Amino acid sequence: MDRFLVKGSPGSLPGEGKEETRDKPAAADGDGEPSSKRPRREAGGSGAHPADPSWRHIRAEGLDCDYTVLFGKTEADEILQELEREVEYFTGALARVQVFGKWHSVPRKQATYGDAGLTYTFSGLTLSPRPWIPVLERVRDRVSGVTGHTFNFVLINRYKDGHDHIGEHRDDERELAPGIPIASVSFGACRDFLFRHKDSRGRSPARRVAGVQLQLAHGSLLVMKPPTNTHWYHSLPVRKKVLAPRVNLTFRRIVPAKK
Ligand SMILES: O=C(O)CCC(=O)C(=O)O
């Protein structure tokens, strides 16, 4: 899962991760404030009643996602408070990233939790996730209940405000179990979430495929199903007007390493 979090970080190989831009410093991030020029599809918003998740299906060429609001406000507030109290984020070398030879703080905080015995690669190191804590088990089990999938790992990203962000990347690591969706649950500030087709990146894209923009609300669940992460990059761009924190949990199924 080295490509999962940071590229060009300590221990990564030269030339690895040319496509990976998730930790570009804010000033260099191509996804700034909304541009009226870029074509977009809108989805997201307040969505469904949590007791009866009604899904919004988001489809484009090679993109297959479902969105719902899974937790009502009271429950989402309670979960956010517990996450803020209980989650322990990376510090030190794991909270820094090297981009084009320069060191930067990762522009958000990160943590990983999961099943005992699992290992994953991060910054060139083989790490074990922290053991599950009750608040994460509660969210994981609700997500499993509505998706019919089980998850053994969660990556947590905390954005203190709209300056914190994540650059364009795909979640296409080798460790991910094939055919299993990634379930992304958000708490706190509603943020824009952008998908861009792999053929539509860069200054002279191979072709123009309309991007997809969602707003991920407090208590929402976005299910990214295959083959979305093969064809589409996603990012959470800087939004300077957002003042409140947001915590995002991406539940994943990792194939345990052979002993
Ligand atoms: O915070 C988000 O919604 C995005 C997180 C993300 O892109 C990831 O975990 O790969």
The ligand as a MOL file (V3000), in Angstrom:
LIG
                    3D

  0  0  0     0  0            999 V3000
M  V30 BEGIN CTAB
M  V30 COUNTS 10 9 0 0 0
M  V30 BEGIN ATOM
M  V30 1 O -11.3330 12.5900 2.1660 0
M  V30 2 C -11.8110 12.0880 1.1660 0
M  V30 3 O -12.9990 12.1180 0.9000 0
M  V30 4 C -10.8870 11.4130 0.1850 0
M  V30 5 C -9.9760 10.3930 0.7910 0
M  V30 6 C -9.2330 9.6610 -0.2760 0
M  V30 7 O -9.1500 10.0750 -1.3930 0
M  V30 8 C -8.5870 8.3960 0.0320 0
M  V30 9 O -8.6390 7.9420 1.1930 0
M  V30 10 O -8.0110 7.7950 -0.8940 0
M  V30 END ATOM
M  V30 BEGIN BOND
M  V30 1 2 1 2
M  V30 2 1 2 3
M  V30 3 1 2 4
M  V30 4 1 4 5
M  V30 5 1 5 6
M  V30 6 2 6 7
M  V30 7 1 6 8
M  V30 8 2 8 9
M  V30 9 1 8 10
M  V30 END BOND
M  V30 END CTAB
M  END
